[in-house]
Amino acid sequence: MALAKSQKSLKKWTKQKWRTPSGKKSSKTGEVYAPAATIRKLKSTAKGKSKLAAANKKKRAATAKGKQFASHGLHKGRTRA
C-alpha cells in the first residue's frame, strides 16, 4: 500500500537528524532545533550565522515569556514536502 503525501513528508521529517547549533539541549541553551544539514549550511556563511543568531534570540525571548513555540522565521518560505 502506497503512503499518502502527508505520510511521506512525516517519514522524511522523522529521518532527519534534528539538533541545536551547539549540539546541547535547547532547554539549557535556548537555541532553536533544526535539521543538522540546515544548521551546517547556515554556519558556513556570515549571513547564515546572523540568521541563526536572530532565530536563537527570538527563541530565547519567547521562552522567557513562557511560550512553548517561537516564530523565529528560520523555516519561513521553505516548502515542506
KEMIDREN-623472 format. One line per field, with one value per atom (N, C-alpha, C): residue in three letters; z, x, y; atom name. Coordinates in pm, 1 decimal. Atoms other than C-alpha are relative to their C-alpha. Layout:
REM KEMIDREN-623472
type = ALA/...
zz = Z/...
xx = X/...
yy = Y/...
atom = CA/...
REM end
This chain:
REM KEMIDREN-623472
type = MET/MET/MET/ALA/ALA/ALA/LEU/LEU/LEU/ALA/ALA/ALA/LYS/LYS/LYS/SER/SER/SER/GLN/GLN/GLN/LYS/LYS/LYS/SER/SER/SER/LEU/LEU/LEU/LYS/LYS/LYS/LYS/LYS/LYS/TRP/TRP/TRP/THR/THR/THR/LYS/LYS/LYS/GLN/GLN/GLN/LYS/LYS/LYS/TRP/TRP/TRP/ARG/ARG/ARG/THR/THR/THR/PRO/PRO/PRO/SER/SER/SER/GLY/GLY/GLY/LYS/LYS/LYS/LYS/LYS/LYS/SER/SER/SER/SER/SER/SER/LYS/LYS/LYS/THR/THR/THR/GLY/GLY/GLY/GLU/GLU/GLU/VAL/VAL/VAL/TYR/TYR/TYR/ALA/ALA/ALA/PRO/PRO/PRO/ALA/ALA/ALA/ALA/ALA/ALA/THR/THR/THR/ILE/ILE/ILE/ARG/ARG/ARG/LYS/LYS/LYS/LEU/LEU/LEU/LYS/LYS/LYS/SER/SER/SER/THR/THR/THR/ALA/ALA/ALA/LYS/LYS/LYS/GLY/GLY/GLY/LYS/LYS/LYS/SER/SER/SER/LYS/LYS/LYS/LEU/LEU/LEU/ALA/ALA/ALA/ALA/ALA/ALA/ALA/ALA/ALA/ASN/ASN/ASN/LYS/LYS/LYS/LYS/LYS/LYS/LYS/LYS/LYS/ARG/ARG/ARG/ALA/ALA/ALA/ALA/ALA/ALA/THR/THR/THR/ALA/ALA/ALA/LYS/LYS/LYS/GLY/GLY/GLY/LYS/LYS/LYS/GLN/GLN/GLN/PHE/PHE/PHE/ALA/ALA/ALA/SER/SER/SER/HIS/HIS/HIS/GLY/GLY/GLY/LEU/LEU/LEU/HIS/HIS/HIS/LYS/LYS/LYS/GLY/GLY/GLY/ARG/ARG/ARG/THR/THR/THR/ARG/ARG/ARG/ALA/ALA/ALA
zz = 0.0/0.0/0.0/12.6/-101.7/110.9/-102.3/152.0/-60.5/42.1/127.3/3.1/8.2/55.6/140.4/-135.8/419.2/78.7/-69.0/541.7/-48.0/54.8/308.5/61.3/-57.4/439.4/144.3/-139.6/800.1/12.7/-2.4/727.6/-28.3/34.1/565.6/117.2/-110.5/854.3/118.4/-114.5/1118.0/-24.9/31.1/935.9/13.1/-11.2/954.4/141.7/-131.2/1239.4/44.5/-52.1/1433.3/120.2/-110.5/1670.5/16.9/-19.9/1809.3/-59.8/56.2/1668.3/85.7/-87.4/1973.1/25.2/-27.7/1996.7/140.6/-137.3/2353.7/1.3/-12.4/2479.3/-9.7/15.4/2383.9/133.9/-131.9/2738.8/80.7/-69.6/2859.4/-71.0/76.2/2578.1/-57.4/59.8/2443.4/-150.6/144.9/2086.7/-73.1/83.2/1801.3/-42.1/58.5/1675.1/-150.0/146.4/1303.6/-48.8/54.6/1077.2/-1.9/-5.7/1107.2/-129.8/128.0/734.8/-11.7/2.8/771.4/87.9/-92.0/1068.5/-61.5/64.3/883.9/-111.0/110.4/582.3/52.4/-55.7/795.3/63.9/-66.1/990.9/-98.1/97.5/669.4/-58.6/53.7/577.7/109.5/-97.2/764.4/9.2/2.6/656.1/73.5/-67.5/776.6/149.7/-142.9/1112.1/65.9/-56.9/1165.1/3.2/2.6/1065.3/115.0/-108.9/1313.9/135.3/-124.2/1587.4/26.0/-14.5/1522.5/39.9/-33.8/1538.0/145.7/-139.6/1868.7/95.3/-82.5/2007.3/14.5/-3.6/1913.9/83.0/-75.5/2060.1/149.4/-141.8/2389.6/56.3/-43.9/2410.8/19.9/-11.5/2350.7/120.2/-113.2/2605.8/131.7/-120.5/2863.6/31.5/-19.3/2811.4/32.1/-33.3/2884.1/-118.3/120.4/2524.7/-28.1/35.6/2411.7/-139.7/138.2/2045.2/-30.2/37.5/1887.2/-151.2/143.0/1548.3/-31.6/21.5/1475.5/-146.4/142.3/1096.6/-69.2/59.7/1037.2/-113.3/99.9/833.9/-94.2/80.8/671.4/-147.4/143.9/299.0/-50.1/39.8/297.6/-33.0/32.1/125.1/85.2/-87.0/339.8/-69.8/74.4/103.5/21.5
xx = 83.6/0.0/88.4/-80.3/141.7/-34.0/20.7/186.5/-60.9/56.2/-14.5/110.8/-100.6/175.1/40.2/-29.4/145.8/79.7/-73.9/273.9/144.9/-136.6/575.4/77.9/-64.2/650.5/40.7/-28.9/630.5/114.3/-106.5/853.2/135.5/-123.5/1116.2/43.8/-27.1/1090.4/60.2/-49.5/1147.4/137.3/-132.3/1453.2/111.5/-101.4/1629.9/55.0/-61.5/1873.2/-19.5/29.1/1737.2/88.6/-88.0/1965.3/4.3/-22.2/2060.9/136.3/-131.2/2355.5/119.3/-110.9/2569.1/5.7/6.6/2458.5/-48.2/48.5/2337.3/-151.9/144.9/1978.4/-49.5/59.9/1758.8/-47.6/46.2/1623.0/112.6/-115.9/1974.5/54.2/-62.1/2086.0/-99.5/99.8/1761.3/12.8/-20.8/1864.8/-114.0/102.2/1636.4/44.4/-25.6/1607.8/-19.0/8.8/1666.9/73.3/-75.2/1789.5/150.5/-145.4/2164.9/54.3/-46.5/2210.8/-27.5/35.0/2034.4/95.3/-91.3/2249.0/139.0/-132.1/2566.5/5.5/5.1/2461.8/-0.9/7.0/2374.6/132.1/-126.6/2701.3/114.0/-108.2/2904.3/13.6/-7.8/2825.7/-26.7/23.5/2823.6/-148.4/143.7/2466.0/-78.4/64.8/2362.3/19.6/-28.9/2532.0/-85.0/82.4/2346.4/-147.2/138.2/2016.4/-22.8/7.6/2082.1/0.4/-6.2/2171.9/-132.6/129.1/1849.5/-109.1/98.2/1644.8/15.4/-24.8/1808.4/-46.7/43.3/1738.1/-152.3/146.3/1368.7/-47.8/35.2/1353.7/17.8/-25.0/1506.2/-102.1/99.9/1267.1/-135.8/127.8/964.5/1.0/-12.5/1090.1/-9.2/3.6/1138.5/-142.0/140.1/773.0/-88.7/74.4/669.5/-63.9/56.1/588.6/69.9/-58.2/638.8/60.8/-45.7/682.9/40.2/-46.5/865.7/-6.7/-0.4/809.2/132.6/-133.9/1177.3/30.6/-16.7/1143.7/109.5/-109.3/1423.5/-48.7/53.7/1198.8/-97.0/95.2/994.4/35.2/-20.1/947.1/49.7/-47.2/1061.4/-120.8/106.9/841.3/16.8/-4.9/754.7/-67.0/56.8/702.2/79.5
yy = -117.7/0.0/124.5/-121.8/336.4/99.2/-101.9/613.5/125.4/-127.9/933.9/105.0/-106.2/1256.2/48.4/-46.6/1369.0/-104.2/105.5/1031.9/-5.7/-3.2/1052.2/115.2/-117.3/1400.1/-25.5/29.4/1284.8/-100.5/100.6/985.6/65.4/-71.1/1211.9/88.3/-91.2/1459.9/-75.1/75.2/1191.9/-61.3/55.7/1052.6/103.7/-104.3/1389.0/4.0/-14.2/1441.5/144.9/-133.6/1740.7/26.8/-36.8/1926.4/151.2/-143.1/2266.5/34.1/-37.1/2465.1/-42.6/38.0/2385.8/-150.3/142.4/2024.2/-30.8/17.9/2080.4/11.0/-5.9/2065.5/144.1/-131.5/2358.3/56.3/-45.1/2372.5/63.8/-56.6/2456.3/125.1/-108.5/2689.7/99.9/-88.4/2837.6/10.6/-3.1/2758.0/-70.9/62.7/2654.2/-139.9/131.2/2298.8/11.7/1.8/2245.4/-124.6/113.5/1967.2/31.1/-17.8/1916.5/59.7/-52.2/1987.8/149.6/-142.5/2324.2/79.0/-68.6/2421.0/9.8/0.8/2320.9/104.6/-95.9/2529.0/144.1/-134.9/2834.2/41.9/-31.9/2816.7/26.8/-12.8/2818.2/140.8/-135.4/3181.1/102.5/-106.8/3511.4/34.6/-30.2/3580.2/-109.1/112.1/3236.0/4.1/-9.8/3286.1/107.5/-107.4/3614.0/-41.0/49.1/3449.7/-98.4/96.7/3168.9/71.4/-77.5/3419.4/71.8/-68.2/3614.7/-98.7/103.7/3293.7/-42.6/37.4/3199.0/109.5/-112.4/3546.3/-0.1/5.0/3518.3/-118.8/120.5/3166.7/25.6/-27.6/3280.8/98.5/-98.0/3577.9/-66.8/70.3/3353.6/-93.7/91.1/3102.0/76.4/-82.5/3378.4/45.8/-39.1/3476.3/-120.0/119.6/3118.1/-69.2/61.0/3025.8/-133.0/129.1/2667.6/4.9/-10.4/2760.6/143.4/-133.1/3053.7/16.4/-30.8/3215.1/67.6/-54.4/3256.8/24.9/-26.2/3253.8/-79.1/77.1/3006.8/-90.0/89.9/2776.8/70.9/-76.3/3054.8/-8.7/6.5/3015.0/-134.3/132.2/2653.3/-86.8/92.9/2400.5/-124.4/117.5/2103.8/-114.9/112.1/1816.3/-125.8
atom = N/CA/C/N/CA/C/N/CA/C/N/CA/C/N/CA/C/N/CA/C/N/CA/C/N/CA/C/N/CA/C/N/CA/C/N/CA/C/N/CA/C/N/CA/C/N/CA/C/N/CA/C/N/CA/C/N/CA/C/N/CA/C/N/CA/C/N/CA/C/N/CA/C/N/CA/C/N/CA/C/N/CA/C/N/CA/C/N/CA/C/N/CA/C/N/CA/C/N/CA/C/N/CA/C/N/CA/C/N/CA/C/N/CA/C/N/CA/C/N/CA/C/N/CA/C/N/CA/C/N/CA/C/N/CA/C/N/CA/C/N/CA/C/N/CA/C/N/CA/C/N/CA/C/N/CA/C/N/CA/C/N/CA/C/N/CA/C/N/CA/C/N/CA/C/N/CA/C/N/CA/C/N/CA/C/N/CA/C/N/CA/C/N/CA/C/N/CA/C/N/CA/C/N/CA/C/N/CA/C/N/CA/C/N/CA/C/N/CA/C/N/CA/C/N/CA/C/N/CA/C/N/CA/C/N/CA/C/N/CA/C/N/CA/C/N/CA/C/N/CA/C/N/CA/C/N/CA/C/N/CA/C/N/CA/C/N/CA/C/N/CA/C/N/CA/C/N/CA/C/N/CA/C
REM end
